[in-house]
Amino acid sequence: MATKSQVIASVNGYLTEVIEIDNHRASMLDLINQLYPTAVTDTHLTQTYTTKAGTVFNYTISLVKHGNAVHISGIVTNTSGLSVTGQDVFDFKDTEYQPITGTSQSFKDATNTVDFILRANNFGFSSVFPPLSTYFFEYKFYIAKD
């Protein structure tokens, strides 16, 4: 998935070349891939789109981006034997999936136990996270930077 400016640059790049059927096809395929994206997965181990914050939380997230609309879901695990209150789990390092400035979205996990919070630069929680526990959050929507 690309940003708006990357899609425009791709189309313009094909148009500045001699217009041939192969260039037109490639340009259209770029646009189709933007409309029908593949979900990407990131974890505390791969850290492709995020950077792990702290040492006691593991996570796996799925991101699906349509234009600048992103759906995120995932699981977060407290690997510590202690309850933890209010901490960031990961920071966004890939600006393509980073929420727009001013984002501050709170929501509960699937069991209404943990209060997660999605902000412009990071993802965490604001409540008590029980020890040695895993919580799932369902697809949440946010707007990414263009």
Z-matrix of the N, CA and C atoms (Angstrom, degrees):
N
C 1 1.447
C 2 1.521 1 107.28
N 3 1.306 2 115.62 1 144.23
C 4 1.455 3 121.06 2 -176.42
C 5 1.524 4 110.74 3 -123.94
N 6 1.300 5 115.01 4 168.43
C 7 1.456 6 119.84 5 174.55
C 8 1.527 7 108.71 6 -82.70
N 9 1.302 8 115.74 7 167.16
C 10 1.460 9 121.07 8 179.55
C 11 1.526 10 110.80 9 -56.47
N 12 1.312 11 117.08 10 -45.84
C 13 1.467 12 120.34 11 -178.34
C 14 1.534 13 111.66 12 -65.22
N 15 1.331 14 118.08 13 -32.51
C 16 1.461 15 120.88 14 177.84
C 17 1.534 16 111.10 15 -68.56
N 18 1.347 17 117.08 16 -38.41
C 19 1.465 18 120.78 17 178.00
C 20 1.527 19 109.87 18 -65.92
N 21 1.328 20 116.57 19 -44.51
C 22 1.467 21 120.50 20 178.68
C 23 1.528 22 110.55 21 -60.91
N 24 1.324 23 116.75 22 -43.22
C 25 1.463 24 120.82 23 178.83
C 26 1.529 25 111.03 24 -62.91
N 27 1.324 26 116.99 25 -38.70
C 28 1.462 27 120.89 26 178.67
C 29 1.520 28 111.12 27 -63.62
N 30 1.324 29 116.19 28 -48.05
C 31 1.468 30 120.40 29 179.33
C 32 1.525 31 110.04 30 -62.20
N 33 1.326 32 117.30 31 -46.88
C 34 1.462 33 120.57 32 179.54
C 35 1.525 34 111.75 33 -62.21
N 36 1.312 35 117.24 34 -35.94
C 37 1.460 36 121.35 35 178.09
C 38 1.515 37 111.74 36 -62.50
N 39 1.334 38 116.19 37 -41.74
C 40 1.462 39 119.54 38 177.95
C 41 1.522 40 111.39 39 -69.93
N 42 1.323 41 116.90 40 -35.12
C 43 1.461 42 120.40 41 -177.10
C 44 1.519 43 112.52 42 -73.76
N 45 1.328 44 117.70 43 -27.59
C 46 1.464 45 119.59 44 -179.41
C 47 1.520 46 111.82 45 -76.97
N 48 1.340 47 116.62 46 -19.75
C 49 1.459 48 120.12 47 175.54
C 50 1.531 49 108.39 48 -78.60
N 51 1.306 50 116.42 49 168.74
C 52 1.460 51 119.69 50 173.85
C 53 1.523 52 106.88 51 -60.83
N 54 1.324 53 116.12 52 126.42
C 55 1.470 54 119.39 53 -175.45
C 56 1.522 55 109.29 54 -72.47
N 57 1.301 56 114.13 55 115.43
C 58 1.456 57 122.46 56 177.20
C 59 1.516 58 107.15 57 -128.38
N 60 1.297 59 116.45 58 163.05
C 61 1.463 60 121.04 59 -178.38
C 62 1.532 61 110.95 60 -60.23
N 63 1.321 62 118.09 61 -37.04
C 64 1.470 63 120.29 62 -179.84
C 65 1.526 64 111.46 63 -65.85
N 66 1.335 65 116.80 64 -39.38
C 67 1.467 66 119.85 65 177.80
C 68 1.521 67 111.03 66 -66.99
N 69 1.322 68 116.13 67 -41.18
C 70 1.466 69 120.13 68 178.55
C 71 1.532 70 110.11 69 -63.42
N 72 1.323 71 116.61 70 -43.73
C 73 1.465 72 121.39 71 179.07
C 74 1.533 73 110.11 72 -60.67
N 75 1.314 74 117.85 73 -45.23
C 76 1.464 75 121.67 74 -179.75
C 77 1.525 76 110.96 75 -62.68
N 78 1.317 77 116.58 76 -40.05
C 79 1.461 78 120.95 77 178.64
C 80 1.528 79 110.72 78 -63.45
N 81 1.323 80 116.75 79 -43.98
C 82 1.465 81 120.96 80 179.67
C 83 1.533 82 111.30 81 -67.11
N 84 1.325 83 117.40 82 -37.64
C 85 1.466 84 120.33 83 178.00
C 86 1.525 85 111.28 84 -64.57
N 87 1.337 86 117.14 85 -37.32
C 88 1.464 87 120.27 86 175.56
C 89 1.528 88 110.45 87 -59.45
N 90 1.322 89 116.51 88 -44.18
C 91 1.468 90 120.25 89 179.75
C 92 1.526 91 111.66 90 -67.12
N 93 1.318 92 117.67 91 -41.58
C 94 1.465 93 121.44 92 178.68
C 95 1.524 94 110.38 93 -61.47
N 96 1.330 95 117.23 94 -41.58
C 97 1.461 96 120.19 95 178.47
C 98 1.521 97 112.26 96 -63.78
N 99 1.329 98 117.43 97 -26.89
C 100 1.466 99 120.78 98 175.81
C 101 1.524 100 110.96 99 -72.98
N 102 1.329 101 116.92 100 -35.33
C 103 1.462 102 121.36 101 -178.40
C 104 1.528 103 112.42 102 -78.79
N 105 1.321 104 116.87 103 -30.88
C 106 1.462 105 121.88 104 -177.75
C 107 1.528 106 109.27 105 -125.39
N 108 1.314 107 116.23 106 72.52
C 109 1.467 108 119.92 107 -174.45
C 110 1.527 109 113.14 108 -77.55
N 111 1.292 110 114.58 109 161.01
C 112 1.451 111 122.56 110 173.21
C 113 1.530 112 107.57 111 -96.27
N 114 1.321 113 116.53 112 138.52
C 115 1.461 114 120.52 113 177.05
C 116 1.522 115 109.21 114 -65.61
N 117 1.325 116 115.76 115 143.91
C 118 1.462 117 120.46 116 173.87
C 119 1.527 118 107.66 117 -111.93
N 120 1.307 119 115.60 118 149.17
C 121 1.461 120 121.61 119 179.91
C 122 1.516 121 108.80 120 -118.31
N 123 1.317 122 115.17 121 141.96
C 124 1.459 123 120.38 122 175.82
C 125 1.526 124 107.76 123 -136.43
N 126 1.322 125 115.88 124 150.10
C 127 1.467 126 120.72 125 -179.77
C 128 1.524 127 110.08 126 -138.73
N 129 1.318 128 114.72 127 172.67
C 130 1.465 129 120.92 128 175.42
C 131 1.525 130 110.83 129 -64.25
N 132 1.323 131 117.73 130 -17.89
C 133 1.465 132 121.45 131 179.01
C 134 1.525 133 112.07 132 -89.71
N 135 1.344 134 117.49 133 -44.71
C 136 1.467 135 120.17 134 -176.22
C 137 1.529 136 112.21 135 -80.20
N 138 1.321 137 117.62 136 -41.67
C 139 1.467 138 124.20 137 178.93
C 140 1.537 139 112.18 138 46.24
N 141 1.327 140 116.34 139 48.51
C 142 1.461 141 121.54 140 179.29
C 143 1.521 142 111.29 141 -75.99
N 144 1.330 143 116.96 142 -45.14
C 145 1.464 144 122.15 143 -176.46
C 146 1.524 145 112.35 144 -109.29
N 147 1.310 146 115.89 145 -10.38
C 148 1.462 147 121.84 146 -176.48
C 149 1.520 148 109.57 147 -133.82
N 150 1.328 149 115.68 148 167.22
C 151 1.460 150 122.32 149 173.56
C 152 1.523 151 107.01 150 -127.09
N 153 1.311 152 116.21 151 126.55
C 154 1.462 153 121.28 152 -178.88
C 155 1.518 154 110.69 153 -61.98
N 156 1.344 155 115.44 154 135.39
C 157 1.465 156 121.46 155 176.67
C 158 1.525 157 107.86 156 -108.13
N 159 1.290 158 118.12 157 122.65
C 160 1.465 159 120.73 158 -179.98
C 161 1.523 160 112.37 159 84.47
N 162 1.331 161 114.93 160 -174.06
C 163 1.465 162 119.37 161 -174.17
C 164 1.520 163 114.40 162 -123.03
N 165 1.313 164 119.08 163 -11.86
C 166 1.471 165 119.15 164 -172.64
C 167 1.528 166 114.63 165 -100.33
N 168 1.330 167 118.72 166 -3.80
C 169 1.458 168 120.38 167 -177.57
C 170 1.523 169 111.89 168 -114.41
N 171 1.322 170 114.92 169 130.14
C 172 1.453 171 121.98 170 172.02
C 173 1.521 172 107.10 171 -106.98
N 174 1.325 173 116.68 172 152.45
C 175 1.457 174 119.53 173 -179.14
C 176 1.519 175 110.85 174 -152.03
N 177 1.305 176 114.20 175 156.04
C 178 1.459 177 123.85 176 169.74
C 179 1.513 178 105.87 177 -137.01
N 180 1.337 179 116.71 178 125.51
C 181 1.464 180 119.92 179 179.81
C 182 1.526 181 109.76 180 -126.61
N 183 1.321 182 114.65 181 154.86
C 184 1.454 183 122.75 182 174.02
C 185 1.520 184 107.07 183 -119.66
N 186 1.320 185 116.84 184 134.10
C 187 1.461 186 122.50 185 179.35
C 188 1.528 187 108.72 186 -124.90
N 189 1.330 188 116.44 187 130.20
C 190 1.463 189 121.99 188 174.97
C 191 1.516 190 106.52 189 -125.77
N 192 1.339 191 116.24 190 122.60
C 193 1.460 192 120.51 191 -175.72
C 194 1.520 193 110.76 192 -116.52
N 195 1.333 194 116.25 193 126.00
C 196 1.461 195 123.98 194 174.68
C 197 1.518 196 106.31 195 -118.76
N 198 1.329 197 117.39 196 105.17
C 199 1.463 198 119.30 197 -174.46
C 200 1.516 199 108.16 198 65.93
N 201 1.348 200 116.98 199 -118.80
C 202 1.466 201 119.30 200 175.46
C 203 1.526 202 111.82 201 -109.15
N 204 1.332 203 117.50 202 8.21
C 205 1.465 204 122.47 203 176.52
C 206 1.531 205 108.85 204 -90.71
N 207 1.326 206 116.26 205 125.65
C 208 1.463 207 121.51 206 -177.55
C 209 1.528 208 109.49 207 -121.16
N 210 1.329 209 115.14 208 137.90
C 211 1.461 210 121.51 209 171.76
C 212 1.521 211 106.87 210 -111.44
N 213 1.327 212 115.85 211 130.73
C 214 1.458 213 121.51 212 -179.18
C 215 1.529 214 108.74 213 -123.10
N 216 1.320 215 116.62 214 140.10
C 217 1.461 216 122.18 215 172.37
C 218 1.523 217 106.62 216 -145.65
N 219 1.325 218 116.09 217 165.02
C 220 1.449 219 117.16 218 178.46
C 221 1.504 220 114.64 219 169.65
N 222 1.328 221 114.05 220 -174.10
C 223 1.455 222 122.18 221 176.43
C 224 1.518 223 108.86 222 -128.50
N 225 1.322 224 114.68 223 146.60
C 226 1.465 225 121.71 224 177.63
C 227 1.519 226 107.33 225 -130.00
N 228 1.327 227 116.17 226 134.23
C 229 1.468 228 121.70 227 -178.84
C 230 1.521 229 110.27 228 -122.03
N 231 1.325 230 115.71 229 130.51
C 232 1.460 231 121.66 230 171.41
C 233 1.524 232 106.43 231 -88.69
N 234 1.326 233 117.61 232 110.08
C 235 1.465 234 121.69 233 -177.67
C 236 1.523 235 112.25 234 -86.67
N 237 1.330 236 115.95 235 -2.98
C 238 1.464 237 121.24 236 -177.87
C 239 1.526 238 110.38 237 -85.85
N 240 1.298 239 116.01 238 154.54
C 241 1.453 240 121.96 239 174.45
C 242 1.522 241 112.34 240 -82.28
N 243 1.328 242 117.31 241 6.80
C 244 1.461 243 122.33 242 -178.39
C 245 1.520 244 111.40 243 -119.88
N 246 1.323 245 116.43 244 150.69
C 247 1.458 246 120.53 245 170.94
C 248 1.526 247 108.21 246 -69.91
N 249 1.323 248 116.25 247 144.93
C 250 1.455 249 121.53 248 179.20
C 251 1.515 250 107.76 249 -125.45
N 252 1.322 251 116.98 250 137.37
C 253 1.461 252 121.16 251 -179.87
C 254 1.515 253 110.00 252 -113.84
N 255 1.329 254 115.38 253 129.20
C 256 1.464 255 122.82 254 173.09
C 257 1.504 256 116.15 255 49.11
N 258 1.319 257 117.30 256 92.83
C 259 1.464 258 121.13 257 -179.59
C 260 1.522 259 109.50 258 -150.01
N 261 1.322 260 116.35 259 152.14
C 262 1.458 261 120.53 260 172.84
C 263 1.525 262 108.70 261 -77.58
N 264 1.332 263 115.55 262 143.85
C 265 1.466 264 121.54 263 177.59
C 266 1.526 265 109.88 264 -100.13
N 267 1.338 266 116.45 265 -43.01
C 268 1.466 267 119.58 266 176.23
C 269 1.518 268 110.34 267 -153.27
N 270 1.334 269 114.00 268 158.65
C 271 1.466 270 122.83 269 173.77
C 272 1.521 271 107.80 270 -107.99
N 273 1.321 272 116.62 271 147.47
C 274 1.469 273 120.43 272 173.44
C 275 1.520 274 108.36 273 -79.86
N 276 1.332 275 117.22 274 125.78
C 277 1.456 276 119.31 275 176.82
C 278 1.524 277 111.19 276 -109.45
N 279 1.318 278 117.36 277 -17.39
C 280 1.463 279 121.92 278 178.64
C 281 1.522 280 107.74 279 -98.59
N 282 1.330 281 117.30 280 113.00
C 283 1.465 282 120.64 281 -175.67
C 284 1.524 283 112.35 282 -64.96
N 285 1.312 284 117.99 283 -18.70
C 286 1.464 285 120.48 284 178.60
C 287 1.530 286 111.44 285 -62.05
N 288 1.321 287 118.01 286 -34.10
C 289 1.462 288 122.41 287 -178.98
C 290 1.526 289 112.48 288 -105.70
N 291 1.309 290 117.58 289 -0.57
C 292 1.463 291 121.74 290 -176.92
C 293 1.530 292 110.67 291 -71.87
N 294 1.349 293 118.08 292 130.48
C 295 1.461 294 120.72 293 177.69
C 296 1.527 295 111.65 294 -61.34
N 297 1.334 296 115.77 295 153.26
C 298 1.460 297 120.13 296 179.93
C 299 1.521 298 110.52 297 -64.29
N 300 1.309 299 115.70 298 156.78
C 301 1.460 300 122.29 299 177.89
C 302 1.522 301 109.05 300 -56.92
N 303 1.308 302 116.25 301 136.83
C 304 1.458 303 121.32 302 179.02
C 305 1.517 304 113.93 303 95.77
N 306 1.346 305 117.39 304 -6.09
C 307 1.463 306 120.12 305 179.17
C 308 1.522 307 110.14 306 -67.30
N 309 1.316 308 115.73 307 131.78
C 310 1.463 309 122.89 308 173.05
C 311 1.519 310 106.32 309 -154.53
N 312 1.316 311 115.61 310 97.92
C 313 1.455 312 122.05 311 -172.15
C 314 1.527 313 109.46 312 -124.00
N 315 1.321 314 116.96 313 119.74
C 316 1.463 315 121.51 314 178.74
C 317 1.524 316 109.81 315 -103.75
N 318 1.323 317 115.94 316 143.88
C 319 1.459 318 120.88 317 176.30
C 320 1.523 319 109.60 318 -159.05
N 321 1.317 320 115.95 319 158.35
C 322 1.468 321 122.24 320 -179.75
C 323 1.526 322 110.31 321 -89.92
N 324 1.322 323 115.66 322 158.00
C 325 1.455 324 120.25 323 172.01
C 326 1.529 325 108.45 324 -71.26
N 327 1.317 326 117.77 325 178.30
C 328 1.463 327 122.26 326 -175.77
C 329 1.533 328 113.66 327 -64.03
N 330 1.350 329 118.17 328 -19.81
C 331 1.469 330 120.92 329 -179.78
C 332 1.530 331 112.51 330 -105.63
N 333 1.334 332 117.36 331 6.58
C 334 1.474 333 123.22 332 -178.62
C 335 1.523 334 113.26 333 61.25
N 336 1.331 335 116.96 334 36.79
C 337 1.461 336 121.00 335 -179.26
C 338 1.528 337 111.97 336 -103.93
N 339 1.328 338 116.82 337 -46.82
C 340 1.464 339 121.83 338 -173.95
C 341 1.530 340 109.61 339 -109.09
N 342 1.337 341 115.89 340 136.67
C 343 1.465 342 122.06 341 175.57
C 344 1.525 343 108.91 342 -93.47
N 345 1.330 344 116.17 343 102.74
C 346 1.459 345 120.72 344 176.59
C 347 1.518 346 109.50 345 -83.62
N 348 1.325 347 116.42 346 156.29
C 349 1.464 348 120.96 347 177.25
C 350 1.533 349 109.04 348 -140.41
N 351 1.329 350 114.87 349 129.16
C 352 1.458 351 122.82 350 177.52
C 353 1.514 352 107.37 351 -107.57
N 354 1.323 353 116.04 352 122.54
C 355 1.467 354 121.45 353 179.82
C 356 1.523 355 109.94 354 -120.56
N 357 1.320 356 116.28 355 175.45
C 358 1.465 357 121.73 356 -175.71
C 359 1.527 358 112.94 357 -57.91
N 360 1.317 359 118.38 358 -32.51
C 361 1.456 360 120.24 359 -176.46
C 362 1.516 361 114.85 360 -116.53
N 363 1.347 362 117.18 361 -12.47
C 364 1.453 363 117.61 362 -174.80
C 365 1.524 364 113.00 363 -154.57
N 366 1.332 365 114.74 364 175.76
C 367 1.459 366 123.71 365 -179.86
C 368 1.527 367 107.07 366 -133.92
N 369 1.305 368 116.59 367 134.97
C 370 1.457 369 120.31 368 179.69
C 371 1.514 370 110.72 369 -159.74
N 372 1.323 371 114.98 370 -151.00
C 373 1.466 372 119.82 371 178.00
C 374 1.516 373 108.07 372 -146.30
N 375 1.330 374 115.39 373 157.34
C 376 1.463 375 119.89 374 -176.52
C 377 1.517 376 112.55 375 -117.73
N 378 1.317 377 117.96 376 1.57
C 379 1.462 378 121.58 377 -178.69
C 380 1.529 379 110.15 378 -112.09
N 381 1.308 380 115.92 379 -170.11
C 382 1.468 381 121.00 380 175.89
C 383 1.524 382 108.32 381 -81.58
N 384 1.326 383 116.08 382 129.63
C 385 1.469 384 122.29 383 177.00
C 386 1.524 385 106.35 384 -105.54
N 387 1.336 386 117.70 385 113.06
C 388 1.471 387 120.55 386 -176.58
C 389 1.533 388 112.51 387 -60.10
N 390 1.343 389 115.81 388 154.13
C 391 1.470 390 119.84 389 -179.09
C 392 1.520 391 112.10 390 -67.69
N 393 1.341 392 115.75 391 149.83
C 394 1.462 393 123.23 392 174.39
C 395 1.523 394 112.13 393 45.94
N 396 1.321 395 116.38 394 50.63
C 397 1.466 396 120.88 395 -177.09
C 398 1.522 397 110.68 396 -134.55
N 399 1.328 398 114.77 397 156.91
C 400 1.462 399 121.89 398 179.54
C 401 1.514 400 108.74 399 -126.89
N 402 1.333 401 115.92 400 134.80
C 403 1.465 402 120.98 401 178.76
C 404 1.517 403 110.13 402 -129.99
N 405 1.325 404 114.59 403 142.00
C 406 1.456 405 123.71 404 -177.76
C 407 1.523 406 109.43 405 -105.35
N 408 1.325 407 116.79 406 138.48
C 409 1.457 408 118.66 407 170.37
C 410 1.519 409 108.17 408 -120.92
N 411 1.326 410 114.80 409 135.68
C 412 1.455 411 121.43 410 -176.18
C 413 1.520 412 110.16 411 -80.12
N 414 1.328 413 115.25 412 174.02
C 415 1.464 414 120.10 413 -177.09
C 416 1.515 415 112.33 414 -52.30
N 417 1.306 416 115.30 415 122.81
C 418 1.465 417 123.56 416 173.94
C 419 1.517 418 107.13 417 -118.18
N 420 1.304 419 115.82 418 148.48
C 421 1.459 420 122.78 419 -174.98
C 422 1.513 421 110.03 420 -107.28
N 423 1.326 422 116.48 421 139.43
C 424 1.464 423 120.80 422 171.32
C 425 1.531 424 108.80 423 -151.26
N 426 1.321 425 115.89 424 165.66
C 427 1.463 426 122.74 425 179.13
C 428 1.532 427 108.42 426 -99.86
N 429 1.329 428 115.67 427 128.01
C 430 1.473 429 121.16 428 178.56
C 431 1.515 430 110.31 429 -92.03
N 432 1.318 431 114.23 430 162.86
C 433 1.475 432 119.88 431 175.72
C 434 1.524 433 109.20 432 -62.48
N 435 1.330 434 116.02 433 145.52
C 436 1.477 435 120.24 434 176.85
C 437 1.508 436 110.31 435 -81.63
